[in-house]
Amino acid sequence: MGVGRVGVQGRSRGRRRTGAMAAVSALGLTAALGGCGLTGGSDDVTLRLVAADYGDNESNGSQKYWDKLVTAYEAEHPGVTVDVTVYSWNDVDAKVKEMVDAGKAPDMAQIGAYADYAAKDLLYRADDLLSIPVQADFVAQFADAGRVRDVQYGIPFASSTRLLFYNKTLFEKAGISAPTTWKELAADAEALKAEGVKTPYALPLGAEEAQAETMQWLLSGGGGYTDSDLGTYSIDSSENVATLDWLKDNLVGKDLIGPVAPGELNRADAFAAFAAGDVGMLNGHPSLMQMAKKKGVKFGMVPMPGIDGPSKVSMGVADWMMAFKENGHADEVGDFLDFVYDKQNVLDFSREYDLLPVTNSASTVMTAAEQDADLKPFLERLPLSELYPVGRTSWAEVSADIKKRIGSTVTSGGSPSAILGGLQSTATRAESAE
């Protein structure tokens, strides 16, 4: 795919000032600011970027994406070299931590979390780096999620949200339609079980991504991990307890889940079972579309059912770009990141990896483009999504505890109220330690 080069040469830094961002947004300005760009000379700079790999094979690894983008950037900025190292998602966060701990932080890191580094005052503020039009172009909830104590340090890089996938062939055989409420979902699962479907609903509460499946269900029940009004953790709220009680009684207790116990089922295995045609329903993100298509599974996608109708809020996920202050290259890093977030470059990345863009300009294009029609249902839910509380340094500890304990809430001897209470205690302790 081509890398966009329009409007990036000669871009001025244009740092944000109070009130300026709102004014630019109102005018609809998303093009580059004019002015003098960076030039080469005796003070040539090498920037180091550590990034995560979004590819699923050698042919589409993220290293190839970054190599192409960097080649285009360096051709227009002869004074700057960008050295990109890509690691798998299993390793990249730990690699960056090792570098930081050793006093050798990269200039930029594109990883899963930023709050710990921001809390230690290791990162540049976003408005020390990005031009005003680039900052104004970010989807609002992602920009807001990048804040620690009202200052944005985390720069959203890629996003996704979830929909309920269902196997059309199995649904047609059972004579049922896609559910819109929890009651309908349970009835559909009963009908699928009666037709001999191995896993009417896949409920992955295993260690890989239990926090995601849990959050999607909590949101559909009117709850969530935090209280939006108070800004505090609300893990043991009455809404959350009722949601897990319902799951325990109406899906798990009636043996409508599988292929293994929820606490033992990881997302990757649930996706593989759906692609094999063995699962009637599960929550999925865009990459599941390609997996299912490759295996010839006919599927539909609908918003997550809620108590009385489709859930009003979906779970959103964002990955993050951040810039470390250690090497002192704010101007060069900012200019490069302005290039990274050029509309065409965002489109190229999103299309390559079936992800949702984090900028309004790219989202507008993808929503209207025929080639992105498969992603449109996800794009429509994106403005209605809620993210993990990633701006809290406590979230890493809380998330780890959820992964460890949440699966037991829906077992026959499990107590949603007691376990959520324990998770709330973890959150309260972690918050007080911030």
C-alpha positions in Angstrom: 0.0 0.0 0.0 1.1 3.5 -0.6 2.2 5.8 2.2 0.6 9.2 2.2 3.0 12.1 1.6 0.6 15.0 1.0 0.9 18.1 3.3 3.7 16.9 5.5 6.8 18.7 4.2 7.4 22.1 5.7 5.1 21.6 8.6 5.5 23.9 11.6 5.3 22.6 15.1 2.3 24.7 16.1 2.2 23.7 19.7 -1.2 23.9 21.4 -2.2 26.9 23.5 -5.1 27.3 25.8 -8.3 27.5 23.8 -6.6 27.0 20.5 -7.6 23.4 20.0 -11.3 24.2 20.4 -11.0 27.0 17.9 -9.3 24.8 15.3 -11.9 22.1 15.8 -14.7 24.5 15.2 -13.1 25.7 12.0 -12.7 22.1 10.8 -8.9 22.5 10.2 -7.2 19.2 9.8 -4.6 20.1 7.2 -0.9 20.8 8.1 0.1 24.2 9.3 2.5 26.1 6.9 5.9 27.2 7.8 9.5 26.0 7.9 10.1 22.3 8.5 13.1 20.5 9.9 16.2 20.4 7.8 19.4 18.5 7.7 22.8 19.7 8.8 25.5 19.1 11.3 23.0 18.3 14.1 21.4 15.3 12.3 19.3 13.3 14.7 18.4 9.6 14.9 15.1 8.8 16.6 14.4 5.3 18.0 10.9 3.9 18.0 9.9 0.6 19.6 6.6 -0.7 18.2 4.2 -3.7 18.5 3.6 -6.2 15.8 0.0 -6.3 14.5 0.7 -8.8 11.7 -0.3 -12.4 11.8 2.4 -13.7 9.4 5.7 -12.6 7.9 4.1 -11.0 4.8 2.1 -8.4 6.8 4.3 -7.8 9.9 4.4 -4.3 11.2 8.1 -3.9 10.5 7.2 -3.7 6.8 4.6 -1.0 7.5 7.1 1.1 9.5 9.9 0.6 7.0 7.8 2.0 4.2 6.5 4.9 6.2 10.0 5.8 7.5 11.5 5.6 4.0 8.9 8.2 2.9 9.5 10.4 5.9 13.3 10.3 5.6 13.2 11.2 1.9 11.6 14.5 2.9 13.6 15.1 6.1 17.3 14.4 5.3 18.4 15.5 8.7 16.4 12.9 10.6 16.9 9.1 10.7 14.2 6.9 12.3 15.2 3.5 13.6 12.2 1.3 14.3 12.3 -2.0 16.1 9.2 -4.2 16.2 8.4 -6.8 18.8 5.5 -9.2 19.3 2.7 -8.1 21.7 4.0 -10.8 24.1 7.3 -9.0 24.4 7.0 -5.4 23.5 5.9 -3.9 26.8 8.6 -5.8 28.7 11.2 -4.7 26.2 10.4 -1.1 26.7 10.4 -1.4 30.4 13.9 -3.0 30.3 15.1 -0.1 28.2 13.6 2.5 30.5 14.9 0.8 33.7 18.4 0.7 32.1 18.3 4.4 31.4 18.1 3.8 27.7 14.6 4.7 26.9 13.6 4.9 23.2 12.5 8.3 21.8 9.0 6.7 21.2 7.2 3.6 22.1 4.0 2.2 20.6 2.7 -0.2 23.2 -0.3 -1.1 25.3 -0.1 1.3 28.3 1.4 4.7 29.2 0.2 5.7 32.6 3.1 4.3 34.7 5.6 6.2 32.6 3.6 9.4 32.8 3.2 9.1 36.5 7.0 9.0 36.8 7.3 12.1 34.7 9.2 10.3 31.9 7.0 11.3 29.0 6.4 14.5 27.0 3.0 16.0 27.1 1.1 15.6 23.8 0.9 19.3 23.3 4.7 19.6 23.6 4.9 17.4 20.5 2.0 17.5 18.2 0.7 20.3 15.9 -2.7 21.7 16.8 -4.5 20.3 13.8 -3.2 16.8 14.6 -4.3 17.1 18.2 -7.7 18.4 17.1 -8.2 15.4 14.8 -8.1 12.7 17.5 -11.5 11.0 18.3 -12.5 12.6 21.6 -12.8 9.6 23.9 -9.4 8.4 22.9 -7.7 11.7 23.5 -9.5 11.9 26.9 -8.4 8.4 27.7 -4.8 9.5 27.2 -4.9 11.8 30.1 -3.3 11.5 33.5 -4.5 14.1 36.0 -6.0 16.1 33.1 -2.8 16.2 31.0 -2.5 14.1 27.8 0.6 11.9 27.7 -0.9 8.9 25.9 -1.3 9.4 22.2 -3.9 7.0 20.7 -2.5 4.9 17.9 -5.0 2.2 17.0 -8.4 1.2 18.3 -11.1 -1.4 18.2 -14.5 -2.1 19.6 -16.7 -5.2 20.0 -19.8 -6.6 18.4 -21.7 -9.8 19.0 -20.9 -12.3 16.2 -23.3 -15.1 15.4 -23.1 -18.0 13.0 -25.8 -17.5 10.4 -25.8 -21.1 9.3 -26.4 -22.4 12.8 -29.0 -19.7 13.5 -31.0 -20.6 10.3 -30.9 -24.2 11.2 -32.3 -23.5 14.7 -34.9 -21.1 13.2 -33.8 -18.1 15.3 -32.7 -14.5 14.7 -30.0 -12.4 16.2 -30.7 -11.4 19.8 -31.2 -7.8 21.0 -31.8 -8.6 24.7 -30.2 -10.9 27.3 -33.5 -12.9 27.4 -33.3 -13.4 23.7 -29.7 -14.3 23.8 -30.4 -17.0 26.4 -33.3 -18.3 24.4 -31.2 -18.4 21.2 -28.5 -20.3 23.1 -31.1 -22.9 24.3 -32.3 -23.3 20.7 -28.8 -23.8 19.5 -28.1 -26.4 22.2 -31.2 -28.3 21.2 -29.8 -28.5 17.6 -26.6 -30.0 18.9 -24.4 -27.0 18.6 -21.2 -27.6 20.7 -20.9 -24.1 22.1 -24.0 -22.0 22.0 -22.2 -19.0 23.5 -18.4 -18.8 24.0 -17.6 -16.9 27.3 -13.8 -16.4 27.4 -13.0 -15.4 31.0 -9.5 -17.0 30.8 -6.3 -15.2 31.6 -5.6 -13.9 28.1 -8.3 -11.2 28.0 -10.9 -11.8 30.7 -11.0 -8.1 31.5 -12.4 -7.4 28.0 -15.2 -10.0 28.0 -16.1 -8.9 31.5 -16.2 -5.3 30.7 -18.5 -5.9 27.7 -21.0 -7.7 29.8 -20.8 -5.2 32.6 -21.5 -2.3 30.2 -24.4 -4.1 28.7 -25.9 -4.4 32.2 -25.6 -0.7 32.9 -22.4 -0.9 35.0 -18.7 -0.9 34.3 -15.4 -0.7 36.1 -15.7 2.9 37.0 -18.4 5.4 38.0 -18.5 8.0 35.2 -19.9 10.6 37.6 -17.6 10.1 40.5 -14.6 9.0 38.6 -13.9 6.1 41.0 -13.8 2.4 40.7 -17.2 0.8 41.0 -16.4 -2.9 40.4 -18.7 -4.2 43.1 -21.7 -2.1 42.1 -25.2 -3.6 42.3 -25.4 -3.5 38.5 -22.2 -5.5 38.1 -23.2 -8.1 40.6 -26.6 -8.5 38.9 -24.9 -9.0 35.5 -22.6 -11.8 36.7 -25.4 -13.4 38.7 -27.4 -13.5 35.4 -24.5 -15.0 33.5 -24.0 -17.6 36.2 -27.7 -18.6 36.3 -28.8 -18.2 32.7 -25.8 -19.2 30.6 -23.2 -21.1 32.6 -25.6 -22.8 35.0 -27.7 -24.1 32.0 -24.6 -25.4 30.2 -25.0 -23.1 27.3 -21.3 -22.1 27.2 -18.1 -23.9 26.1 -16.0 -25.5 24.7 -14.4 -25.4 28.2 -15.2 -23.6 31.5 -15.2 -19.8 31.1 -12.2 -19.4 33.4 -10.2 -21.7 31.3 -11.2 -20.3 27.9 -9.0 -17.7 26.2 -10.1 -15.3 23.5 -7.8 -16.9 20.8 -9.3 -20.3 21.4 -12.8 -18.9 21.4 -12.1 -17.2 18.1 -10.6 -20.4 16.6 -13.7 -22.4 17.7 -16.0 -19.8 16.0 -14.0 -19.9 12.8 -14.3 -23.7 12.9 -18.1 -23.4 12.9 -18.5 -24.8 16.5 -19.7 -21.6 18.2 -23.1 -20.0 17.9 -22.3 -16.6 19.4 -19.5 -14.6 21.0 -18.2 -11.1 21.3 -15.5 -10.3 18.7 -13.4 -7.5 17.2 -12.7 -6.9 13.5 -9.9 -9.5 13.1 -12.5 -12.3 13.7 -14.1 -11.3 10.4 -11.1 -12.4 8.5 -10.6 -15.6 10.5 -14.2 -16.6 9.8 -14.1 -15.7 6.1 -11.0 -17.8 5.5 -12.8 -20.8 7.0 -16.0 -20.2 5.0 -18.1 -19.4 8.1 -21.2 -17.2 7.3 -21.7 -14.8 10.2 -23.6 -11.7 11.2 -22.7 -8.9 13.7 -25.0 -6.9 16.0 -24.5 -4.7 19.0 -24.1 -6.5 22.3 -27.6 -7.3 23.7 -28.6 -5.5 26.9 -31.2 -6.0 29.5 -34.0 -4.3 27.6 -32.5 -3.9 24.2 -29.1 -3.4 22.4 -26.5 -2.1 24.7 -26.1 1.6 24.5 -22.3 1.4 25.2 -19.7 -0.8 23.7 -16.3 -1.7 25.0 -13.5 0.2 23.2 -9.8 -0.6 23.2 -6.9 1.6 22.3 -3.2 1.1 21.9 -0.8 4.0 22.6 2.1 6.0 21.3 4.2 7.9 23.8 7.5 9.9 23.7 10.2 9.7 26.3 11.9 12.9 27.5 15.2 11.2 28.2 16.9 11.9 24.8 15.4 15.5 24.4 14.2 15.3 20.8 10.8 16.9 21.2 10.8 18.9 18.0 12.0 16.0 15.8 9.7 13.5 17.5 6.7 15.8 17.1 7.4 16.4 13.4 7.7 12.6 12.8 4.5 11.9 14.8 2.6 14.6 12.8 3.6 12.5 9.7 2.5 9.3 11.4 -0.9 10.7 12.0 -1.3 12.1 8.5 -4.8 11.0 7.3 -3.5 8.7 4.6 -1.0 7.0 6.8 -3.7 6.4 9.4 -5.9 4.9 6.7 -3.1 2.7 5.4 -2.4 1.2 8.8 -6.0 0.7 9.8 -6.8 -1.1 6.5 -3.7 -3.2 6.7 -4.6 -4.6 10.1 -8.4 -4.4 10.2 -8.3 -1.8 13.0 -10.3 1.3 13.6 -8.6 4.7 13.1 -8.1 7.0 16.1 -8.6 10.2 14.0 -11.8 11.8 12.9 -10.6 12.5 9.4 -9.7 8.8 8.7 -12.9 7.6 10.4 -15.0 9.8 8.1 -13.3 8.4 5.0 -13.6 4.7 6.2 -17.3 5.2 7.1 -18.1 6.3 3.6 -15.7 4.1 1.6 -17.0 0.9 -0.1 -13.7 -0.9 0.5 -14.3 -0.5 4.3 -17.9 -1.6 4.4 -17.1 -4.6 6.6 -15.7 -2.3 9.3 -18.7 0.1 9.2 -20.6 -1.6 12.0 -17.6 -1.2 14.3 -17.0 2.4 13.2 -20.6 3.2 14.0 -20.2 1.8 17.5 -16.9 3.6 18.1 -18.4 6.9 19.3 -20.5 4.9 21.8 -17.5 3.0 23.2 -16.0 3.2 26.7 -12.3 2.3 27.3 -10.5 0.7 30.2 -9.4 3.2 32.8 -6.0 3.3 31.3 -5.1 6.7 32.7 -4.9 5.2 36.2 -1.6 3.7 37.2 -3.6 1.3 39.3 -5.3 -0.2 36.3 -2.4 -2.7 35.6 -2.8 -4.3 39.0 -6.6 -4.2 38.9 -6.7 -5.7 35.4 -4.3 -8.5 36.5 -6.5 -9.4 39.4 -9.6 -9.4 37.2 -7.9 -11.9 34.8 -6.9 -14.1 37.8 -10.3 -14.2 39.6 -13.2 -13.2 37.4 -13.7 -16.7 35.9 -14.6 -18.1 39.3 -17.6 -15.7 39.7 -19.7 -17.9 37.3 -18.8 -21.3 38.6 -21.3 -23.3 40.6 -19.7 -22.4 43.9 -18.7 -18.9 42.9 -20.1 -15.8 44.5 -20.2 -12.7 42.2 -20.8 -10.4 45.1 -17.9 -11.7 47.2 -15.4 -11.8 44.3 -16.3 -8.4 42.9 -16.0 -7.1 46.5 -12.5 -8.5 46.6 -11.6 -6.9 43.3 -13.0 -3.6 44.6 -10.6 -3.9 47.5 -7.7 -4.5 45.2 -8.7 -1.3 43.2 -9.1 0.8 46.4 -5.6 -0.3 47.6 -4.0 0.3 44.3 -5.6 3.7 44.0 -4.4 4.8 47.4 -0.8 3.8 46.4 -0.8 6.1 43.4 
